[in-house]
Amino acid sequence: MTPPPHPAAALPAFAPVPRQRQRHDGWTRDRQNGFVAALAVTGSVKAAARQVGMTAESAYQLRRQRDAESFAAAWLQALDHGISRLEDVALERALYGVEVPVYSYDKLVGTRRVFNDRLLMFLLRNRAPGRFTPL
């Protein structure tokens, strides 16, 4: 499932990490911007790094560099946005379930909607803890 495109206006503004040696295959300004945008959409450092042609390990190294404070802050904001998207997906699954295929004798005969009561209870306990705490 491909994540929907991320609106540019919602992306955190940041100053890219200055690089002493500019390499065409390194963490350029465009790659850093693309990484933060992809991180906001995917919520995954590995997936975001892969989308810009880099590795997760090099992204973590970049974040540890001197003068990377702005990049690190944008990273955290992008992750927060990704987590919000995951919460939305979880809520939708709890409310509407998911379609799963039904097979009979190795032949697809239809689908059925499956609900996850554990997910529903988890969301209720975390979104309204005063009303749904275990006894």
DRENBA-166835 format. One record per atom (N, C-alpha, C, O): x, z, y; residue in one letter; residue number from 1; atom name. Coordinates in Angstrom, 3 decimals, padded with zeros to 6 digits. Layout:
// DRENBA-166835
x,z,y,code,pos,site
X,Z,Y,a,NUM,CA
...
END
This chain:
// DRENBA-166835
x,z,y,code,pos,site
000.848,000.000,-001.179,m,1,N
000.000,000.000,000.000,m,1,CA
000.889,000.000,001.237,m,1,C
001.715,000.896,001.414,m,1,O
000.724,-000.984,002.071,t,2,N
001.526,-001.099,003.290,t,2,CA
000.876,-000.301,004.402,t,2,C
-000.318,-000.455,004.657,t,2,O
001.650,000.559,005.075,p,3,N
001.076,001.353,006.167,p,3,CA
000.655,000.451,007.318,p,3,C
001.247,-000.609,007.523,p,3,O
-000.360,000.859,008.069,p,4,N
-000.778,000.062,009.216,p,4,CA
000.290,000.054,010.289,p,4,C
001.115,000.966,010.338,p,4,O
000.297,-000.961,011.158,p,5,N
001.289,-000.986,012.227,p,5,CA
001.107,000.203,013.155,p,5,C
-000.002,000.702,013.350,p,5,O
002.209,000.637,013.715,h,6,N
002.208,001.803,014.581,h,6,CA
002.153,001.350,016.030,h,6,C
002.947,000.499,016.431,h,6,O
001.231,001.898,016.836,p,7,N
001.190,001.509,018.249,p,7,CA
002.444,001.995,018.975,p,7,C
002.823,003.162,018.872,p,7,O
003.064,001.103,019.694,a,8,N
004.321,001.431,020.378,a,8,CA
004.145,002.543,021.401,a,8,C
005.081,003.305,021.641,a,8,O
002.976,002.654,022.005,a,9,N
002.762,003.666,023.038,a,9,CA
002.849,005.079,022.473,a,9,C
003.173,006.017,023.202,a,9,O
002.562,005.243,021.178,a,10,N
002.565,006.570,020.580,a,10,CA
003.958,006.997,020.108,a,10,C
004.150,008.147,019.713,a,10,O
004.912,006.098,020.146,l,11,N
006.259,006.428,019.685,l,11,CA
006.960,007.354,020.670,l,11,C
006.834,007.192,021.884,l,11,O
007.692,008.316,020.144,p,12,N
008.430,009.201,021.052,p,12,CA
009.557,008.442,021.747,p,12,C
010.265,007.655,021.120,p,12,O
009.713,008.686,023.043,a,13,N
010.822,008.083,023.793,a,13,CA
012.069,008.911,023.541,a,13,C
012.019,010.140,023.501,a,13,O
013.186,008.222,023.374,f,14,N
014.434,008.945,023.137,f,14,CA
015.609,008.090,023.577,f,14,C
015.502,006.872,023.722,f,14,O
016.737,008.766,023.786,a,15,N
017.978,008.068,024.104,a,15,CA
018.716,007.840,022.791,a,15,C
019.067,008.807,022.114,a,15,O
018.961,006.580,022.413,p,16,N
019.684,006.316,021.169,p,16,CA
021.064,006.974,021.167,p,16,C
021.677,007.174,022.216,p,16,O
021.525,007.299,019.986,v,17,N
022.828,007.935,019.836,v,17,CA
023.901,006.929,020.243,v,17,C
023.956,005.833,019.685,v,17,O
024.756,007.279,021.204,p,18,N
025.813,006.348,021.593,p,18,CA
026.821,006.182,020.457,p,18,C
027.238,007.157,019.832,p,18,O
027.194,004.968,020.209,r,19,N
028.146,004.659,019.138,r,19,CA
029.465,004.248,019.771,r,19,C
029.483,003.436,020.695,r,19,O
030.571,004.805,019.279,q,20,N
031.887,004.461,019.825,q,20,CA
032.270,003.047,019.432,q,20,C
032.774,002.273,020.245,q,20,O
032.026,002.728,018.185,r,21,N
032.318,001.369,017.719,r,21,CA
030.998,000.687,017.418,r,21,C
030.267,001.104,016.520,r,21,O
030.696,-000.352,018.162,q,22,N
029.470,-001.098,017.916,q,22,CA
029.691,-002.077,016.777,q,22,C
030.549,-002.956,016.858,q,22,O
028.910,-001.918,015.714,r,23,N
028.983,-002.829,014.569,r,23,CA
027.651,-003.534,014.450,r,23,C
026.598,-002.929,014.652,r,23,O
027.697,-004.811,014.123,h,24,N
026.447,-005.557,013.987,h,24,CA
025.605,-005.043,012.825,h,24,C
024.383,-005.196,012.830,h,24,O
026.252,-004.430,011.823,d,25,N
025.517,-003.913,010.670,d,25,CA
025.378,-002.392,010.711,d,25,C
025.031,-001.775,009.704,d,25,O
025.646,-001.787,011.865,g,26,N
025.565,-000.331,012.003,g,26,CA
024.288,000.105,012.695,g,26,C
023.325,-000.655,012.804,g,26,O
024.299,001.347,013.161,w,27,N
023.130,001.926,013.809,w,27,CA
023.068,001.485,015.267,w,27,C
023.420,002.246,016.168,w,27,O
022.625,000.271,015.489,t,28,N
022.466,-000.272,016.837,t,28,CA
021.263,000.402,017.510,t,28,C
020.491,001.111,016.866,t,28,O
021.127,000.166,018.795,r,29,N
019.980,000.675,019.553,r,29,CA
018.666,000.185,018.923,r,29,C
017.726,000.964,018.765,r,29,O
018.603,-001.097,018.566,d,30,N
017.383,-001.644,017.956,d,30,CA
017.092,-001.004,016.604,d,30,C
015.936,-000.723,016.286,d,30,O
018.131,-000.771,015.806,r,31,N
017.915,-000.134,014.501,r,31,CA
017.432,001.305,014.664,r,31,C
016.568,001.761,013.915,r,31,O
017.985,002.013,015.635,q,32,N
017.552,003.389,015.864,q,32,CA
016.086,003.427,016.293,q,32,C
015.318,004.261,015.811,q,32,O
015.698,002.525,017.198,n,33,N
014.296,002.440,017.620,n,33,CA
013.394,002.052,016.452,n,33,C
012.318,002.623,016.274,n,33,O
013.836,001.086,015.662,g,34,N
013.054,000.661,014.503,g,34,CA
012.909,001.758,013.474,g,34,C
011.858,001.899,012.849,g,34,O
013.968,002.537,013.295,f,35,N
013.926,003.645,012.349,f,35,CA
012.889,004.679,012.766,f,35,C
012.082,005.115,011.946,f,35,O
012.907,005.075,014.037,v,36,N
011.953,006.083,014.520,v,36,CA
010.522,005.554,014.387,v,36,C
009.617,006.294,014.001,v,36,O
010.321,004.276,014.707,a,37,N
008.986,003.690,014.567,a,37,CA
008.546,003.687,013.104,a,37,C
007.409,004.046,012.799,a,37,O
009.434,003.286,012.203,a,38,N
009.105,003.246,010.783,a,38,CA
008.884,004.658,010.237,a,38,C
008.027,004.859,009.376,a,38,O
009.632,005.616,010.719,l,39,N
009.477,006.999,010.278,l,39,CA
008.106,007.539,010.676,l,39,C
007.484,008.282,009.916,l,39,O
007.640,007.168,011.857,a,40,N
006.310,007.600,012.307,a,40,CA
005.212,007.000,011.434,a,40,C
004.176,007.630,011.218,a,40,O
005.431,005.803,010.939,v,41,N
004.429,005.138,010.103,v,41,CA
004.492,005.626,008.665,v,41,C
003.459,005.916,008.061,v,41,O
005.689,005.720,008.115,t,42,N
005.829,006.025,006.691,t,42,CA
005.913,007.515,006.393,t,42,C
005.474,007.958,005.332,t,42,O
006.468,008.292,007.313,g,43,N
006.702,009.703,007.055,g,43,CA
007.844,009.940,006.080,g,43,C
008.041,011.063,005.618,g,43,O
008.592,008.899,005.765,s,44,N
009.674,008.976,004.779,s,44,CA
010.978,008.478,005.389,s,44,C
011.059,007.344,005.862,s,44,O
011.999,009.335,005.376,v,45,N
013.303,008.952,005.913,v,45,CA
013.875,007.791,005.109,v,45,C
014.397,006.833,005.679,v,45,O
013.778,007.878,003.794,k,46,N
014.326,006.830,002.929,k,46,CA
013.649,005.486,003.187,k,46,C
014.325,004.464,003.306,k,46,O
012.319,005.482,003.273,a,47,N
011.595,004.228,003.508,a,47,CA
011.894,003.669,004.899,a,47,C
012.063,002.461,005.063,a,47,O
011.957,004.548,005.893,a,48,N
012.236,004.098,007.258,a,48,CA
013.633,003.500,007.364,a,48,C
013.826,002.460,007.995,a,48,O
014.606,004.161,006.742,a,49,N
015.973,003.636,006.761,a,49,CA
016.041,002.288,006.059,a,49,C
016.697,001.361,006.535,a,49,O
015.369,002.189,004.945,r,50,N
015.360,000.927,004.190,r,50,CA
014.752,-000.204,005.021,r,50,C
015.217,-001.342,004.958,r,50,O
013.712,000.110,005.801,q,51,N
013.063,-000.921,006.626,q,51,CA
013.992,-001.502,007.684,q,51,C
013.819,-002.647,008.101,q,51,O
014.976,-000.718,008.121,v,52,N
015.913,-001.232,009.137,v,52,CA
017.250,-001.631,008.519,v,52,C
018.216,-001.894,009.235,v,52,O
017.302,-001.676,007.187,g,53,N
018.512,-002.136,006.511,g,53,CA
019.627,-001.111,006.434,g,53,C
020.800,-001.468,006.319,g,53,O
019.263,000.167,006.496,m,54,N
020.261,001.233,006.448,m,54,CA
019.912,002.186,005.306,m,54,C
018.898,002.008,004.631,m,54,O
020.752,003.195,005.095,t,55,N
020.493,004.179,004.051,t,55,CA
020.028,005.485,004.680,t,55,C
020.300,005.763,005.848,t,55,O
019.327,006.274,003.886,a,56,N
018.887,007.588,004.360,a,56,CA
020.091,008.466,004.673,a,56,C
020.077,009.220,005.647,a,56,O
021.123,008.372,003.858,e,57,N
022.320,009.180,004.082,e,57,CA
022.946,008.888,005.432,e,57,C
023.358,009.806,006.141,e,57,O
023.018,007.610,005.793,s,58,N
023.613,007.273,007.090,s,58,CA
022.707,007.716,008.236,s,58,C
023.197,008.030,009.320,s,58,O
021.397,007.745,008.013,a,59,N
020.469,008.237,009.042,a,59,CA
020.716,009.722,009.297,a,59,C
020.758,010.165,010.445,a,59,O
020.879,010.486,008.213,y,60,N
021.161,011.915,008.382,y,60,CA
022.509,012.126,009.078,y,60,C
022.644,013.033,009.899,y,60,O
023.496,011.301,008.758,q,61,N
024.796,011.397,009.437,q,61,CA
024.646,011.100,010.922,q,61,C
025.233,011.785,011.759,q,61,O
023.864,010.085,011.246,l,62,N
023.643,009.732,012.646,l,62,CA
022.995,010.897,013.393,l,62,C
023.374,011.205,014.523,l,62,O
022.025,011.536,012.761,r,63,N
021.331,012.658,013.391,r,63,CA
022.268,013.836,013.658,r,63,C
022.033,014.612,014.584,r,63,O
023.328,013.978,012.857,r,64,N
024.291,015.074,013.046,r,64,CA
025.370,014.754,014.084,r,64,C
026.169,015.628,014.420,r,64,O
025.411,013.546,014.589,q,65,N
026.442,013.157,015.544,q,65,CA
026.283,013.887,016.874,q,65,C
025.201,014.352,017.231,q,65,O
027.402,013.971,017.592,r,66,N
027.370,014.520,018.944,r,66,CA
026.482,013.611,019.802,r,66,C
026.458,012.396,019.601,r,66,O
025.779,014.179,020.723,d,67,N
024.867,013.453,021.624,d,67,CA
023.669,012.846,020.899,d,67,C
023.100,011.858,021.363,d,67,O
023.281,013.427,019.769,a,68,N
022.135,012.914,019.008,a,68,CA
020.890,013.775,019.199,a,68,C
019.915,013.618,018.464,a,68,O
020.908,014.676,020.170,e,69,N
019.790,015.598,020.354,e,69,CA
018.476,014.864,020.598,e,69,C
017.448,015.218,020.021,e,69,O
018.507,013.853,021.444,s,70,N
017.287,013.111,021.762,s,70,CA
016.776,012.362,020.526,s,70,C
015.574,012.341,020.263,s,70,O
017.677,011.758,019.785,f,71,N
017.322,011.058,018.552,f,71,CA
016.730,012.040,017.538,f,71,C
015.727,011.739,016.890,f,71,O
017.353,013.213,017.402,a,72,N
016.869,014.225,016.456,a,72,CA
015.474,014.713,016.850,a,72,C
014.628,014.933,015.983,a,72,O
015.235,014.879,018.133,a,73,N
013.906,015.304,018.591,a,73,CA
012.866,014.220,018.309,a,73,C
011.752,014.524,017.883,a,73,O
013.226,012.957,018.546,a,74,N
012.312,011.852,018.257,a,74,CA
012.040,011.772,016.755,a,74,C
010.918,011.481,016.339,a,74,O
013.057,012.029,015.953,w,75,N
012.927,012.055,014.489,w,75,CA
011.843,013.063,014.092,w,75,C
010.952,012.747,013.304,w,75,O
011.929,014.290,014.649,l,76,N
010.953,015.328,014.316,l,76,CA
009.546,014.955,014.769,l,76,C
008.579,015.208,014.050,l,76,O
009.420,014.358,015.946,q,77,N
008.106,013.914,016.426,q,77,CA
007.543,012.828,015.520,q,77,C
006.350,012.825,015.218,q,77,O
008.392,011.914,015.091,a,78,N
007.944,010.839,014.207,a,78,CA
007.487,011.409,012.865,a,78,C
006.477,010.971,012.313,a,78,O
008.228,012.383,012.341,l,79,N
007.821,013.025,011.082,l,79,CA
006.483,013.740,011.242,l,79,C
005.639,013.681,010.347,l,79,O
006.284,014.408,012.367,d,80,N
005.004,015.076,012.625,d,80,CA
003.860,014.069,012.601,d,80,C
002.788,014.344,012.063,d,80,O
004.099,012.907,013.185,h,81,N
003.071,011.868,013.182,h,81,CA
002.809,011.399,011.751,h,81,C
001.658,011.201,011.360,h,81,O
003.867,011.224,010.980,g,82,N
003.715,010.820,009.582,g,82,CA
002.936,011.846,008.775,g,82,C
002.111,011.483,007.936,g,82,O
003.192,013.129,009.025,i,83,N
002.466,014.201,008.337,i,83,CA
000.991,014.170,008.727,i,83,C
000.123,014.391,007.883,i,83,O
000.705,013.900,009.986,s,84,N
-000.692,013.800,010.422,s,84,CA
-001.412,012.681,009.676,s,84,C
-002.578,012.821,009.307,s,84,O
-000.722,011.587,009.460,r,85,N
-001.317,010.481,008.707,r,85,CA
-001.592,010.901,007.269,r,85,C
-002.628,010.548,006.706,r,85,O
-000.662,011.660,006.668,l,86,N
-000.873,012.136,005.297,l,86,CA
-002.078,013.074,005.224,l,86,C
-002.857,013.019,004.272,l,86,O
-002.225,013.926,006.225,e,87,N
-003.389,014.809,006.264,e,87,CA
-004.677,014.001,006.326,e,87,C
-005.658,014.345,005.667,e,87,O
-004.681,012.928,007.116,d,88,N
-005.856,012.071,007.209,d,88,CA
-006.189,011.442,005.861,d,88,C
-007.354,011.385,005.467,d,88,O
-005.164,010.971,005.159,v,89,N
-005.369,010.360,003.843,v,89,CA
-005.910,011.393,002.857,v,89,C
-006.830,011.101,002.093,v,89,O
-005.340,012.601,002.872,a,90,N
-005.797,013.653,001.966,a,90,CA
-007.254,014.013,002.241,a,90,C
-008.036,014.186,001.306,a,90,O
-007.622,014.125,003.506,l,91,N
-008.996,014.450,003.861,l,91,CA
-009.946,013.348,003.396,l,91,C
-011.019,013.629,002.863,l,91,O
-009.550,012.109,003.600,e,92,N
-010.386,010.989,003.155,e,92,CA
-010.561,011.000,001.638,e,92,C
-011.663,010.769,001.141,e,92,O
-009.492,011.265,000.904,r,93,N
-009.584,011.334,-000.556,r,93,CA
-010.457,012.492,-001.010,r,93,C
-011.218,012.364,-001.969,r,93,O
-010.345,013.628,-000.317,a,94,N
-011.174,014.785,-000.678,a,94,CA
-012.650,014.491,-000.439,a,94,C
-013.499,014.887,-001.238,a,94,O
-012.959,013.802,000.651,l,95,N
-014.350,013.518,000.989,l,95,CA
-014.955,012.375,000.169,l,95,C
-016.103,012.460,-000.269,l,95,O
-014.185,011.318,-000.035,y,96,N
-014.739,010.102,-000.637,y,96,CA
-014.193,009.784,-002.018,y,96,C
-014.657,008.837,-002.652,y,96,O
-013.223,010.546,-002.502,g,97,N
-012.650,010.289,-003.815,g,97,CA
-011.833,009.000,-003.835,g,97,C
-011.598,008.373,-002.802,g,97,O
-011.410,008.626,-005.036,v,98,N
-010.664,007.375,-005.215,v,98,CA
-011.274,006.602,-006.381,v,98,C
-011.767,007.190,-007.344,v,98,O
-011.232,005.313,-006.279,e,99,N
-011.725,004.444,-007.354,e,99,CA
-010.642,004.313,-008.415,e,99,C
-009.485,004.027,-008.106,e,99,O
-011.030,004.525,-009.670,v,100,N
-010.092,004.332,-010.776,v,100,CA
-010.717,003.350,-011.766,v,100,C
-011.931,003.358,-011.968,v,100,O
-009.895,002.513,-012.376,p,101,N
-010.435,001.531,-013.327,p,101,CA
-010.918,002.203,-014.615,p,101,C
-010.381,003.227,-015.038,p,101,O
-011.933,001.608,-015.222,v,102,N
-012.454,002.067,-016.511,v,102,CA
-012.264,000.938,-017.508,v,102,C
-012.713,-000.188,-017.296,v,102,O
-011.583,001.269,-018.610,y,103,N
-011.295,000.284,-019.644,y,103,CA
-012.037,000.641,-020.930,y,103,C
-012.243,001.815,-021.239,y,103,O
-012.425,-000.368,-021.656,s,104,N
-012.990,-000.189,-022.985,s,104,CA
-012.360,-001.237,-023.882,s,104,C
-012.462,-002.435,-023.618,s,104,O
-011.710,-000.785,-024.942,y,105,N
-011.019,-001.691,-025.863,y,105,CA
-010.073,-002.621,-025.108,y,105,C
-010.072,-003.833,-025.326,y,105,O
-009.268,-002.040,-024.218,d,106,N
-008.256,-002.756,-023.428,d,106,CA
-008.836,-003.796,-022.481,d,106,C
-008.112,-004.673,-022.013,d,106,O
-010.111,-003.713,-022.196,k,107,N
-010.741,-004.649,-021.266,k,107,CA
-011.319,-003.855,-020.097,k,107,C
-012.007,-002.853,-020.295,k,107,O
-011.037,-004.308,-018.889,l,108,N
-011.567,-003.665,-017.697,l,108,CA
-013.074,-003.879,-017.657,l,108,C
-013.550,-005.014,-017.639,l,108,O
-013.823,-002.771,-017.644,v,109,N
-015.288,-002.878,-017.644,v,109,CA
-015.904,-002.389,-016.341,v,109,C
-017.111,-002.524,-016.139,v,109,O
-015.097,-001.827,-015.462,g,110,N
-015.618,-001.354,-014.189,g,110,CA
-014.697,-000.328,-013.561,g,110,C
-013.527,-000.204,-013.924,g,110,O
-015.256,000.404,-012.609,t,111,N
-014.522,001.476,-011.940,t,111,CA
-015.429,002.686,-011.808,t,111,C
-016.647,002.590,-011.956,t,111,O
-014.820,003.812,-011.532,r,112,N
-015.582,005.014,-011.241,r,112,CA
-014.872,005.758,-010.125,r,112,C
-013.662,005.629,-009.943,r,112,O
-015.636,006.530,-009.389,r,113,N
-015.084,007.295,-008.275,r,113,CA
-014.742,008.689,-008.788,r,113,C
-015.573,009.364,-009.395,r,113,O
-013.495,009.111,-008.532,v,114,N
-013.011,010.411,-008.985,v,114,CA
-012.726,011.279,-007.769,v,114,C
-012.076,010.848,-006.817,v,114,O
-013.224,012.509,-007.816,f,115,N
-013.004,013.467,-006.744,f,115,CA
-012.041,014.538,-007.223,f,115,C
-012.020,014.886,-008.404,f,115,O
-011.245,015.060,-006.298,n,116,N
-010.259,016.075,-006.628,n,116,CA
-010.671,017.390,-005.969,n,116,C
-010.443,017.596,-004.777,n,116,O
-011.282,018.280,-006.761,d,117,N
-011.751,019.548,-006.217,d,117,CA
-010.605,020.439,-005.744,d,117,C
-010.772,021.197,-004.788,d,117,O
-009.463,020.362,-006.387,r,118,N
-008.311,021.164,-005.942,r,118,CA
-007.857,020.738,-004.548,r,118,C
-007.536,021.577,-003.707,r,118,O
-007.832,019.437,-004.316,l,119,N
-007.468,018.937,-003.000,l,119,CA
-008.488,019.404,-001.969,l,119,C
-008.116,019.820,-000.872,l,119,O
-009.753,019.340,-002.308,l,120,N
-010.798,019.782,-001.399,l,120,CA
-010.627,021.260,-001.052,l,120,C
-010.695,021.627,000.121,l,120,O
-010.406,022.108,-002.050,m,121,N
-010.232,023.538,-001.795,m,121,CA
-008.964,023.808,-000.979,m,121,C
-008.963,024.670,-000.100,m,121,O
-007.909,023.087,-001.264,f,122,N
-006.671,023.244,-000.495,f,122,CA
-006.928,022.949,000.984,f,122,C
-006.512,023.713,001.854,f,122,O
-007.610,021.846,001.262,l,123,N
-007.887,021.483,002.649,l,123,CA
-008.790,022.510,003.318,l,123,C
-008.557,022.873,004.470,l,123,O
-009.818,022.985,002.615,l,124,N
-010.703,023.993,003.191,l,124,CA
-009.952,025.285,003.499,l,124,C
-010.137,025.870,004.566,l,124,O
-009.117,025.727,002.583,r,125,N
-008.373,026.973,002.789,r,125,CA
-007.380,026.856,003.942,r,125,C
-007.122,027.832,004.645,r,125,O
-006.832,025.677,004.131,n,126,N
-005.833,025.514,005.187,n,126,CA
-006.436,025.173,006.536,n,126,C
-005.843,025.491,007.567,n,126,O
-007.585,024.543,006.559,r,127,N
-008.195,024.183,007.830,r,127,CA
-009.159,025.254,008.335,r,127,C
-009.419,025.334,009.536,r,127,O
-009.685,026.070,007.437,a,128,N
-010.590,027.155,007.821,a,128,CA
-010.251,028.400,007.014,a,128,C
-011.063,028.846,006.204,a,128,O
-009.070,028.969,007.218,p,129,N
-008.630,030.088,006.372,p,129,CA
-009.527,031.323,006.481,p,129,C
-009.628,032.083,005.518,p,129,O
-010.170,031.541,007.607,g,130,N
-011.035,032.697,007.768,g,130,CA
-012.271,032.649,006.889,g,130,C
-012.822,033.691,006.533,g,130,O
-012.711,031.447,006.536,r,131,N
-013.924,031.308,005.738,r,131,CA
-013.646,031.008,004.273,r,131,C
-014.508,031.256,003.430,r,131,O
-012.472,030.482,003.944,f,132,N
-012.220,030.023,002.573,f,132,CA
-010.970,030.628,001.962,f,132,C
-010.224,029.934,001.271,f,132,O
-010.731,031.900,002.203,t,133,N
-009.578,032.549,001.588,t,133,CA
-009.983,033.094,000.225,t,133,C
-011.120,033.528,000.040,t,133,O
-009.059,033.072,-000.727,p,134,N
-009.397,033.621,-002.043,p,134,CA
-009.630,035.130,-001.954,p,134,C
-009.004,035.819,-001.148,p,134,O
-010.524,035.624,-002.779,l,135,N
-010.848,037.061,-002.791,l,135,CA
-009.785,037.863,-003.464,l,135,C
-009.901,039.085,-003.559,l,135,O
END
